Amino acid sequence: MAAAKQQGGRPREARVDTSVAAAVREVIGERGYGGLTVDAVARTAGVSKAAIYRRYSTKQEMTFATLLHDLQEEPPADTGSLAGDLTALTEQIATQVVGPGGDTLSGLLADIRADPELRARFAQTFLMVERGVIATVLDRAVARGELAARPDPAIVQALLLGPLFAWLVVLDEDPAHATELSRLIASMAASALSTGLLPATVWSKRV
């Protein structure tokens, strides 16, 4: 998986990226998210802390990019319909959010929300990448004539992410049903979009 921090200079070694990603999972598996540190990941991966900081600015960025998605997140392949694209997208999201587990997700999100600077960084990087993926899916539907205009991607983002995070983090329910839930979410979102139930105005603070 490509890392979140992109810099010039010499090319990064894929071996280091792979080792860091494996170490993040290993440390969390042994100590939980609370025991995850850059020092521990560096020792486990057999790399220097400098190598990690060349890739990620913070522990939270390292965790998010490794366990959820990086800044090269791509939209799903065009299925030919809005419903199909949303199903593929929500299944992709379900796979990502189930991987870290509810405890890791809740700890990571708490860290991000507690630090205004970190929260702003995530909003302008990872969340905007997600929103761009959703915008691509919506633009396809507009081009096909399934939607008259593209609705605010932030509203669609909330519709797709909210139930999955509620299921795993807030309600602490069985992650085995996340894929089934994702398909239900996609069906409901497609219906709401196709019937014009979403507001035409932009709600997002970040456009």
MOFENDA-V680280 format. One record per backbone hydrogen bond with DSSP energy under -0.5 kcal/mol. NH is the residue of the N-H (numbers start at 1). CO is the residue of the C=O. E is the energy in kcal/mol with one decimal. If there is no record, write none. Layout:
NH|CO|E ; NH|CO|E
This chain:
5|55|-2.2 ; 6|4|-0.6 ; 7|5|-0.5 ; 14|12|-0.5 ; 17|13|-1.6 ; 18|14|-2.6 ; 19|15|-2.4 ; 20|16|-2.7 ; 21|17|-2.3 ; 22|18|-2.3 ; 23|19|-2.2 ; 24|20|-2.5 ; 25|21|-1.7 ; 26|22|-2.2 ; 27|23|-3.0 ; 28|24|-2.2 ; 29|25|-2.3 ; 30|26|-1.8 ; 31|27|-3.2 ; 32|27|-0.5 ; 32|28|-2.1 ; 35|32|-1.0 ; 36|33|-1.7 ; 37|35|-0.5 ; 41|37|-2.2 ; 42|38|-2.7 ; 43|39|-2.4 ; 44|40|-2.5 ; 45|41|-2.7 ; 46|42|-1.4 ; 47|42|-2.0 ; 52|48|-1.2 ; 53|49|-2.7 ; 54|50|-1.4 ; 55|52|-1.4 ; 56|52|-2.7 ; 62|58|-2.2 ; 63|59|-2.5 ; 64|60|-2.8 ; 65|61|-2.6 ; 66|62|-1.8 ; 67|63|-2.8 ; 68|64|-2.6 ; 69|64|-1.0 ; 73|70|-0.9 ; 85|81|-2.4 ; 86|82|-2.7 ; 87|83|-2.1 ; 88|84|-2.4 ; 89|85|-2.4 ; 90|86|-2.9 ; 91|87|-2.2 ; 92|88|-1.8 ; 93|89|-2.4 ; 94|90|-2.7 ; 95|91|-2.2 ; 96|92|-1.7 ; 97|93|-2.7 ; 98|94|-2.0 ; 99|95|-1.2 ; 100|96|-0.8 ; 101|97|-0.7 ; 105|101|-2.3 ; 106|102|-2.6 ; 107|103|-2.1 ; 108|104|-2.7 ; 109|105|-2.8 ; 110|106|-2.0 ; 111|107|-2.1 ; 112|108|-2.2 ; 113|109|-2.5 ; 114|110|-1.7 ; 115|111|-0.8 ; 115|112|-0.7 ; 116|114|-0.6 ; 119|115|-3.1 ; 120|116|-2.2 ; 121|117|-2.1 ; 122|118|-2.4 ; 123|119|-2.2 ; 124|120|-1.9 ; 125|121|-0.8 ; 125|122|-0.5 ; 127|122|-2.4 ; 129|125|-2.2 ; 130|126|-2.2 ; 131|127|-2.3 ; 132|128|-2.1 ; 133|129|-1.9 ; 134|130|-2.1 ; 135|131|-2.5 ; 136|132|-1.9 ; 137|133|-1.8 ; 138|134|-2.4 ; 139|135|-2.7 ; 140|136|-1.9 ; 141|137|-1.5 ; 142|138|-2.1 ; 143|139|-2.5 ; 144|140|-1.9 ; 145|141|-0.8 ; 145|142|-0.9 ; 146|141|-2.3 ; 147|141|-1.1 ; 151|149|-0.5 ; 155|152|-0.9 ; 156|152|-1.4 ; 157|153|-2.7 ; 158|154|-2.0 ; 159|155|-2.1 ; 160|156|-2.2 ; 161|157|-2.7 ; 162|158|-2.1 ; 163|159|-0.6 ; 164|160|-0.6 ; 165|161|-2.4 ; 166|162|-2.5 ; 167|163|-2.4 ; 168|164|-2.1 ; 169|165|-2.9 ; 170|165|-1.3 ; 171|166|-3.3 ; 173|167|-3.2 ; 177|174|-1.5 ; 178|175|-1.9 ; 181|177|-2.5 ; 182|178|-2.4 ; 183|179|-1.7 ; 184|180|-1.7 ; 185|181|-2.7 ; 186|182|-2.3 ; 187|183|-2.2 ; 188|184|-2.4 ; 189|185|-2.7 ; 190|186|-2.7 ; 191|187|-2.1 ; 192|188|-2.4 ; 193|189|-2.6 ; 194|190|-2.7 ; 195|191|-1.9 ; 196|193|-1.2 ; 197|192|-2.5 ; 198|192|-0.7 ; 203|201|-0.5 ; 207|205|-0.6
